[in-house]
Structures are given as C-alpha cells and as structure tokens.
Amino acid sequence: MRTIEPIVRWDVAFSLFCLRSRYCNQSAMVSKAISHTGDGHLYLLFALLAVLIDSQHGGDFLAVGLTAFAVELPIYWLAKNTLKRRRPAEFSDLLQSHIVPSDKYSLPSGHSAAAFLMATVIGHFYPSLYPACLIWALAIGTSRILLGVHFLTDVLIGAALGIACANLAINSVL
C-alpha cells in the first residue's frame, strides 16, 4: 500500500483545496444540480428519443448503450466493494460532504463512469453532440469532487471505466 500513499496524500490535498475555498458553498449548490443530471434519468430519456426519432441509428444506439452498462455496472460494483476506498470526509475532519452519497465507498466514481460512457456512445452515433456531451461528463465528474463525495482519482478511474466499456460495446455490438 505504500506505493499509493503519495496518490492518497495528493488526493486529500486536492480535495482540501477544492472544499476549503471561500466559494465552496456556492459551488456546491451548482454542483448538486449538475451531479443530479448524472443520476440516470437523462440517459433513459436520450435513449428513448434516439429510438423514437432516429430510425437509422436509434436501435443500435440503444443496444450499444445497454451492452456498455451491462459491462460497466458489474465492474463498478466489484471494484467499489473490493477496493473499499473511503470517501473524502472520512480522511480528514476538514473535508465535508455536501450530499449523502448513495453508497459507502468512493472508487470508482459511478456518476463519472456513466457520464463518460454515455458521452462516448453519443459521440459515436452523433459526433456533432460529442463536444457538448464531453463537457457535460467533465462537469459531472468535477461536481462529484466539489460535493466532497469523490477524490480526483476516483473520477479519473470512473471516466476511464466508462470510456472503456463504451468502446468495448461499440466494437462488440456493431
């Protein structure tokens, strides 16, 4: 475990920097709204719209998205419950969470994994939407840090997981 101690120290220092800012409470309000967009309801809405509006790609979009989530969710759950990384507030009394997380552990960030998965799948089928979706996914990951429920490395690993699962599904289904 000594090999990851510098990463943990850096993660805690970065979280302290973000969460001890004088603008922390204001950014938390905005971050809550952004984070909520990654709860899953917009993914379902986008998939339904794709199926209803795009007869050429909508079915493939749905199949790839479902396949990607079918791969990502078990990996996410297994990693989270095997690694059991504590959330930022458990590392220091100076770190506080602005929301109650939906589960106990922090690594990887499920919101980041799902957001980057969706951004990648949307970008494959609808390339003109990719820049906006990528910015949205980055905003969700950032919001999870600013809310005090994830470290930067949780978000980065979640993003990598989502992108990898999306690419695997794209290459497998199509």
Salt bridges, closest charged atoms under 4 A:
ASP11 OD2 - ARG85 NH2 2.71
ASP39 OD2 - HIS36 ND1 2.54
ASP39 OD1 - HIS111 NE2 2.73
ASP54 OD2 - HIS57 ND1 3.38
ASP103 OD1 - LYS80 NZ 3.27
ASP103 OD1 - ARG87 NH2 2.38
ASP154 OD1 - ARG85 NH1 2.83
ASP154 OD2 - HIS150 ND1 3.49
